[in-house]
Structure formats: structure tokens, C-alpha cells
Amino acid sequence: MDLNLNGRHALITGSTRGIGLATAMELTSMGASVVINGCSQQTVDQAIASISNKATNAKLTGFAADLSTAEGCQSMIEAVPDLDILVNNIGIYEAKNFEHISDEDWEAMFTVNVMSGVRLSRYYLPYLLKKDWGRIVFISSESGIFIPQEMIHYGFSKAAQLAIARGMSELTTGTNITVNSVLPGPTWVEMQKVRLRKRAEKTGATVEDMKKHTFEERRPTSLLKRYATSEEVASMIAYVCSPASSATNGAALRVDGGIVRTPF
């Protein structure tokens, strides 16, 4: 199986922590040179240091940009005009009752989660088609299929990513470019710790109690019955970025621990 990415250049948006950081680690271990992105130079520098401490030969650069804006995406394109792999990972989420989701909430969710990937892909896809090799990956979510009642606006944004990725894949017919989506389920990232700690404090429970609650009540169909690690999700993303995935195109690949029960 060819997982060699030597000579390939990758950009992972929102890669200073969580799934994005774990993906950067995987791609560097496969030989790719990776651009780390975050909103501040400090977090970018910290992420680069974190990876470099584990992989001394890692080929890393960093660029701080707010990709929730058209200006931020344009500055990224100008800084990184040439790449082989684009991982659209940047995203936000929040739990909020439907009747309390404001117009601003809907617009923010769409702008960050959807338009960041659209703006970057709109530039890079034609460029990759000219080179006739490339990978574009959208990090969606099982929430794009199994819409959570407490985060309908988030589920909507993730479903939109699936539609965009599938439509874009149609533009790659007969080429060596692929466009796919990866759908993580509940993943134990830094913000999960913060969210569950806050919930636990409000109810007098422990974080461990809240973790059990997630799979007993909120996501009872999970077969994994635990949070996935960022590294487990990153393994799927890294495969989709590799030459080994050449026949996988237009796919929505679930790393959801079996939450979604439909076979397709």
C-alpha cells in the first residue's frame, strides 16, 4: 500500500490542535511538507514546535489567517499558491436549542464551516486539475447525516460540506484528483474537555459521568461506546490523502464509531 507522500505539499486548515494537529503529524510522518494554519501566530508556532519535538525531520511551515473571512482565505492563497493536498478542517460548533439559534448564529456556522472550504477549493481545484494530481478532503461529521437536535445549525453546515465535496468530485472525472469527505463522530479533543467540564460543574456530576451520558443517552447507537481519539480520525484522513486512495473519490467516509446505522 503506497502511503508515501514525499515531495507532496499539504495545507491543513485549523491545524493547531485536535484533529487538524493530529492530521499534520500523520502527513509529516508520510513525508509531506505541511502548512500549519491557525488564527494566531502564537498557536501556529506552538503547533509546529509540538510536531517538531516528536518528528525532528518534519517539514513544516506556518501561516496565521482567519479563514472565516474572504480576506483571510485570499491571504492564505497568496502565501501558499502551490500545493498537492488541501484538508478543509477548520470548523466551529455549539449546542443551542433551535428556537434560540439566531440569524447571526446560522450565518457564522455557514461562513466558517462551509465558505472557508469553498473559497480555498475554488482556487486550488483548477490548479490541481492542471497538475493532474491532488487530494481535497472536507472534514465533515456524522452530524451531517444524523442531525443532532441540539445543534441543528451545525448539522446543516456539515451536510452542506458533503454536498459540496460530492459535487466537486464530479469535476475530477478521469483525472488523478480526488475529493472526499471524512465524517468523525464524537472525538476527544481539547474543546470536548472544556465543554464536558462546564456541563459537569452545572449538574454536580463528574467529567466521567458526562462521558458515559454521551453514549448512554445522546449517542446510544455508538458501537465504539467511547470518544475516538484525534489520532484515530487522522489515520483515515491520512489514508485519503495518500496515493493508496486513488480509487476513492466522491466518498463520505465515516469514522463515527458506528453511530450512523444506515449501511450507506
C-alpha positions, 0 to 999 in steps of 0.5 A, a space after each residue: 500500500 503506497 502511503 508515501 507522500 514525499 515531495 507532496 505539499 499539504 495545507 491543513 486548515 485549523 491545524 493547531 490542535 485536535 484533529 487538524 494537529 493530529 492530521 499534520 503529524 500523520 502527513 509529516 510522518 508520510 513525508 509531506 511538507 505541511 502548512 500549519 494554519 491557525 488564527 494566531 501566530 502564537 498557536 501556529 508556532 506552538 503547533 509546529 514546535 509540538 510536531 517538531 519535538 516528536 518528528 525532528 525531520 518534519 517539514 513544516 511551515 506556518 501561516 496565521 489567517 482567519 479563514 472565516 473571512 474572504 480576506 483571510 482565505 485570499 491571504 492564505 492563497 497568496 502565501 501558499 499558491 502551490 500545493 498537492 493536498 488541501 484538508 478543509 478542517 477548520 470548523 466551529 460548533 455549539 449546542 443551542 436549542 433551535 428556537 434560540 439559534 439566531 440569524 447571526 448564529 446560522 450565518 457564522 456556522 455557514 461562513 466558517 464551516 462551509 465558505 472557508 472550504 469553498 473559497 480555498 477549493 475554488 482556487 486550488 481545484 483548477 490548479 490541481 486539475 492542471 497538475 493532474 494530481 491532488 487530494 481535497 478532503 472536507 472534514 465533515 461529521 456524522 452530524 451531517 447525516 444524523 442531525 443532532 437536535 441540539 445543534 441543528 445549525 451545525 448539522 446543516 453546515 456539515 451536510 452542506 460540506 458533503 454536498 459540496 465535496 460530492 459535487 466537486 468530485 464530479 469535476 475530477 472525472 478521469 483525472 488523478 484528483 480526488 475529493 472526499 469527505 471524512 465524517 468523525 463522530 464524537 472525538 476527544 479533543 481539547 474543546 470536548 474537555 472544556 465543554 464536558 467540564 462546564 456541563 459537569 460543574 452545572 449538574 454536580 456530576 463528574 467529567 466521567 459521568 458526562 462521558 458515559 451520558 454521551 453514549 448512554 443517552 445522546 449517542 446510544 447507537 455508538 458501537 465504539 461506546 467511547 470518544 475516538 481519539 484525534 489520532 484515530 480520525 487522522 489515520 483515515 484522513 491520512 489514508 485519503 490523502 495518500 496515493 493508496 486512495 486513488 480509487 476513492 473519490 466522491 466518498 463520505 467516509 465515516 469514522 463515527 464509531 458506528 453511530 450512523 446505522 444506515 449501511 450507506 
